[in-house]
Amino acid sequence: MGVNPRPDARGRGHGTEAQRALVRYLFANTQGNRVQAGTELDNTAEQRALEKAGFTRDGMLRGYAFRAGRWRDCVLYSILRAEVDLDG
């Protein structure tokens, strides 16, 4: 899953709410038990948004993605069905 709000919309909680809505939708409409998301290690804003949306940091994936001429580490997050209030 990925969220990339316009610069003027960042920091207002829109990404966090979009992630919450997507998680609720997926659990309400599939039999899946886990949704996961990853972000680059230096993207602290996205890490905060995922944590606010209820995701748990599972760990770091070293050398996971190649972007802008170098390998980058990724932080992996997940949320489980039992952790989500599907009515809210």
Steps between C-alpha positions, in 0.01 A plus 500: 500500500624847434386851573655808345306817589570826325751718688229747611292213648779337700502499879121522532423134567355426155751222432439340838123503447538361147708213636244431774217499245686265266577258784136497614385446141741212440409319821127557445510368143765226500605209714852638542647513848792739444563822314857617472667818390859602453680830479859612471689527826543877473128566435410574860178683408360185337613290795308729737192483274508120494535484877209743545294278267562206734786324323779331695862526395617147418860574408741632243579352159859591416587594142140447392437764234721663238412867451695807388818303438528309826355215702272606782378338818128455552294481819222240495172556685192282537153498650292191576126451467462456879653845553241687292154619603305429183201700629698820555 
